[in-house]
Amino acid sequence: MRNRRLKKAIVELNFFQSNITDEQTIRRQRYATRIYIILYVLTVFGIGLFAAFSPQLINDVIYFPTNLQFNKLMRKYSTTIQCLCSKIERGDIVGQCVERSIEMAIGIMAILFSGASYLPLSPHEPFERLQLLTDLTRPRCVLTHSTTDHLIPKNKVSVENIIKGDFESSTDVNVLMDDIAFLIFTSGSTGTPKVVPISHRNFTYMVHSHNQLLSNRENDVIIQMGSCSFDEHVDEYLGSYICGATLVLLRPHGNLDTYYLCQTIVKNQITMIDFVPTSLSVLSDYLNRNGDPEISNCLATLKLITVGGEQLQRKAASSLFRYLPKSCCLANIYAPAECTISALAYRMQATDSIIPEIVPIGRCLPGRKVLVLDNYGQQVLPDGRHIGEIFLGGVGIFSGYLDDPQASERVLVQIPNVDGVFYRTGDLARITSDGQLVFVGRKDFQVKLRGQRIELGEIETVIMLYSLDITNCVVVKVTHENLEHIVAYVETKIHLNTNILRDECSKHLPLYMVPSLFVLVDNFPLNLNGKLDRKALPCPDFSLLSSDMTESDEQHRSDLERHIASIWCRVLGLKHIPTINISFFKLGGHSLLLMKLHHNYQTQFRQSIDISLLFRSTTIADHARLIEERQVILHLPWIPLNIIEGPASYAQTSIWLAEHTRFIDWPQLAPVFNMNMIFQIDAGQLSIDRCLQALNSVVSKHWIFRTRLMFDVKHGILRQSIHNAITYPMRVSTVHDEQQQKKILREEMWTPFDTENNGVFRCHFIRYDHGDNKDILLTNDLLLFNFHHGSFDGQAIDLFLDELKLAYAGEELQTPCLQYIDYSVHERTLLMSEACTYWKELLCDYAWDRQLNLGSTKQSLSARRTGQGELLSITIPLEIARSMVMCANELNVTLFQLGLTCYYLFLAQLSAHNRDACVGVIHQNRYRPELVSMIGMFVNILPCRIVNADLDKLSFIELVYKVQKAFLTSVQHAHLPYDKLIDLHRVPNSHLQFPYLQTIFSVDTTLIDYTNMDDIMFGDSCRISTYKKPIKDIDVGYKFDLDVSFSFDKHAMTIDCVWGYMSDVFERETIEQHANSLVKLLTQLFGSNRTDQLHLPLNEIITLNTNETNETNQEVSIPCSIPIIDISQQQTELMKSIQVVFSRILDCTTDDIDVNKSFFEQGGTSLKALQLITLLQREISTEINTHLFFDHLSVIQLARAITNLRTHSVLSRKETVFGC
């Protein structure tokens, strides 16, 4: 219905001509159309019309690492609109409490489209104040996201969940011109903020008048600076969309990081930006102090800067003009909230010959009226001397405060002989001879501080409520050393702890309203009339800012802490800081001073510190720690990208490559990377339906469970996509005996994942027949979860089980801020040059196909694997285990580092060839705080190399420290993915694809892991445990030839040595011998009365093998089982086809391809190899498996192998036909 009315309006106004084809004409017509839509149809319909009629002409929304096209944005907020329409009615107030983000943009537009009124709630307000604001406005609901959900206790809706949802078409919504578009809070003199409602009519006229006087914004790129506490943020969001501008959103606190802000301006070629004067001064100061020419020219693209919120001084404007292009305009805006964002403006340019000392606030915007009246209600003379109060009228004036008729009546007045209602601002001004208004000050006790309008009475009310012993309170604004402060005078007969009083104020007031100083007086001074004499109040002692109840710690400070303290004194205007543990904000600091502090840190320490960390860590001690910890300083926060398609992570790619190239093809892929978790019901009962609901909650929270992995043949990369629906393979099976149960378990364990079509997770409930109730699992029933290793690592197990138990108990799971797919994108931004250099130097002389002598009697490492293997576990004697733990503690090394040293010694005992050995170590790779609680695959395998040519002369202790140093150095570069590491060293003619990982060593120090979980409780009565019964069959899932692990029980102080080995590489007898030899070695090192010998040379303690050729494995190539038959004509044609595909993959001409050289020698990688195999199969219509390709890497070798394969197929068919 609404769409029909809008289309009818467009036809009647003749907005769009059917014969318009020229783009410039479209743009001109579109602009004219936009103005009429703004004036006559309403803001909310205007946005929708532009998207519907000319989406190709609407620009993008840019959110710091991501761009979002307008039509995609429209789709997202249309979903939000549809959800809101089902929850609200026209005229309802809908709040939004989110950080600066795409969700904020979507929320604002969706609220207006749904017919509701937008109520901005800052997530940086104290919790008590947010409660007060919501109590005042009574919103129907409040939109939140994952980082702000905890701030709103009730009536909240997650905007992230809405966007991901699927709702039916929205209902018909009628929006009238005088309906409220948004509400904004101003400080109230009674202690309660006043709520200013702004109608659609007010806002649309404001946009129109702004465009007429300042800029039409059609082709501008605008940076979103204002917080949601300022009304201009609505204009930055909606005004930009209406006018067709590109909007750039900063990261949280990005508006306070001047270096980042300058970079963003340059990168996105910003043309418009809004500041408060204090921020403008900070920017000027930063540019003055920075000698970098690129930084000095960062404002070259600006066309318009608007400044408002407080008085602008000539010094700040003149200083900035040095860095602005001559054509850039600086507009000083006068904008009370009650008058809809902007009412007056004064324009300046660098070419202006004179800039007044106090920059005027200018003249009215089109459609506005202004009067400056004296105490008798008469217009003051335009002579620059007479002062009067500013009254504003015309379009844009609000209709009254929400639910406060008395306050509305005081400020909305009729002026005799003048039409319309005027707003009494309480601001004083003069009028110059050329009609410009110059702001003088306030008529009442309301003040402006750093762009915020503050009713001092609101602060006074909070202080008076603190204690009955406070008999009076007066709050004033004081300037000290060019810094503005709020000072509170408190009348009381007793001594009050001002630190506690300040903390109480911070619970109820925004940070900018918390007084810097509290002055306690017995009695306020009075004048002859018995009224407060403000001039007689004692001068505030600002030295008190640097005093604290704690004893001075100046003599105990480090040099860095002293340096930081001197910077604080300079920024805060203090003589000294008594303690390094006092908050910056308690010393009178605020957000703009923190910006100055941040700039000083950047200049003094040459460090790009994330300013948001300074907000959370506020003491000198905290800042010293941040500056010392480079890894914290240099990491910018990772934010959600809101994407459902992207590249696979490096870990996923490595696993996928191994799955498709290392392991022998069974009828389907080898199920090597299945991670099975099997649980048995021990007591009580488990509801299948309730468990599935809990699983759905976990799957909904963690998108990784809905991931599909697809190989992009065209671009030669592995990609992931998120399936919208919460679906996964699920089965419920009923069995009658244990044999049937085990048969199903074997099928589950041996069934690989089809990650492209069926995802990476499945579950299976296996129950005995318990009668009619099919929903319950009882004693001895099984619950099986199966994960693909590309979605799940060992650390994710506990995370999954904990959340499943919470969801089963009925608790709501909080949506994480960051998803695994976001990590996959962010990890590609890491700098890896230093890591590449390290690994290249470490392994440059370690042969690609070097193999350790491990006693293997079967295939070499070059052969493909089945993934089948077995475990052998042997318990290290208790005395030896405890001695090892004590030794690790005495040497100040970890049990892992001690165990790795012992394993190196064991290898050296097997053969002197193993004295230069790479042992794979597993690194969790969760190197950032954001990744600790994320479910996904992060593990990386590091080849830890130890060269021990002089092993005989080393003591065990020296060897331990050598191994420790090698390992810790490797860990510093652990973020380099394994597949990139091997690309640095690839031997082109070798078909070995996975070097350096012949053997793995690890230590499991987990107290309770998923393989030994007892007494896991689901709900109140259901107890489950890990299924421990053996399944009689060869196990599958072994990824390495030899995997040795020490399993350490911290309570019992026991160590089990677990050997996992591949059955197609080792005989069990060999592994048993190895296990006994290792225990013997540990006994020699740590047996009774032996640990005191660890400082002696090793050849005096143990026997070392000096035989280089002992059990050396010979390289085994895999012969083609098909006899080579030279069929030259077929082979020549085939070589040409293969050469074409090679050139396409390697991005060169066919002439550049050397038919005798390996694919890898000419620039190929493992991923490109799989891309080549797929394209080659299409080109020559012959099925080629990965093993055929990796064993025949050149064009000529591959052509011969394929020709022989075809010939063999023909011969086989003939034999079948003729019965040969």
Buried (B, 14 or more C-beta within 10 A) or exposed (E): EBEEEBEEBBEEEEBBEEEEEEEEEBBEBBBEBBBBBBBEBBBBBBBBBBBBBBEEBBBBBBBBBBEBEBEEBBEBBBBBBBBBBEBBEBEBBBBBBBBBBBBBBBBBBBBBBBBBBBBBBBBBBBEBBBBBBBEBBEBBBBBBBBBBBEBBEEBBBBBBBBBBEEBEEBEEBEBEBEBBBBBBBBBBBEBBBBBBBBBBBBBBBBBBBBBEBBBBBBBBBBBBBBBBBBBBBBBBBBBBBBBBBBBBBBBBBBBBBBBBBBBBBBEBEBBBBBBBBBBBBBBBBBBEEBEEEEBBBBBEBBBBBBBBBBBBBBEBBBBBBEBBBEEBBBBBBBBBBBBBBBBBBBBBBBEEEEBBEBBBBBBBBEBBBBBBBEEEEEBBBBEEEBBBBBBBBBBBBBBBBBEBEEBBEEBBEEBEEEEEBBBBBBBBBBBBEEEBBBBBEBBEBBBBBBBBBBBBBBBBBBBBEBBEEBBBBBBBBBEBEEBBBBBBBBBBEEEBEBBEBBEBBBEBBBBBBBBBBBBBBEEBEEEEEEEBEEEEBEEBEBEBBBBBEEEEBBEEBEEBBBBBBBBBBEBBBBEEBBBBEBBBBBBBBBBBBBBBBBBBBBBEBEEBBBBBBBBEBBBBBBBBBBBEEEEBBEBBBBBBBBBBEBBBBBBBBBBBBBBBBBBBEEEEBBBBBBBBBBBBBBEBBBBBEBBBEBBBBBBBBBBBBBBBBBBEBEEBBBBBBBBEEEEBBEEBBEBEEEEBBBBBBBEBBBBBBBBEEBBBBBBBBBBBEBEEEEBBBBEBBBBBBBBBBBBBBBBBBBBBBEBBBBBBEEEEBEBBBBBBBBBBBBBEEEEBEEBBEBBEEBBEEBEBEBBBBBBBEBBBBBBBBBBBBBEBEBEBBEEBBBBBBEBBEEBEBBBBBBBBBBBBBBBBBBBBBBBBBBBBBBBBBBBBEBBEBBBBBBBBBBBBBBEBEEBBEBBBBBBBBBBBEBBEEBBEBBBBBBBBBBBBBBBBEBBBBBBBBBBBBBBBBBEBBBBEBEEBBBBEEBBBBBBEEEBEEEBBBBBBBBBBBBBBBEEEEBBBBBBBBBBBBBBEEBBEEBBEBBBBBBBBBBBEEBBEBBEEBBEEBBEBBEEEEBBEBEEEEBEBEBEEBEEEEBBEEBBEBBBBBBBBBBEEEBEEBBBEBBBBBBEBBBBBBBBBBBBBBEBBEBEBBBBBBBBBBBBBBBBBBBBBBBBBEEBEEEEEEEEE
